[in-house]
Amino acid sequence: MRPEQKRNNMEITKDTRLTDLIAQYPWLKGEMAKVNEKFKMINTPVGKIMLGKATIAEMSKKSGMEVEAIIERIKGLINQHINQ
């Protein structure tokens, strides 16, 4: 088993903080715009401030996407990254 596969065990829920996701999957920060165009702001100075506070549920409210859709897209990115 590759080391990256061990990191695919994180449970992602509506209460998962974005900062925890980025800590587990640092490359995800640059990929979040693939989940929703509005998540590009994560890479701005204001976005960095929000990183520590934002949960999936809050991201859902700000983006207009359903919580489950965000979770599924993030999981898809993680799986895609691991399977490369």
Number of C-alpha atoms within 10 A of each C-alpha: 5 7 8 13 13 10 12 14 9 13 9 18 14 15 12 17 19 22 18 16 20 15 11 14 16 12 13 18 18 13 15 21 15 14 19 16 10 14 18 16 14 18 14 10 9 10 14 13 11 15 18 12 11 19 19 21 20 17 20 19 11 12 16 11 14 13 18 15 12 22 20 13 15 19 16 13 17 19 13 10 14 15 9 5
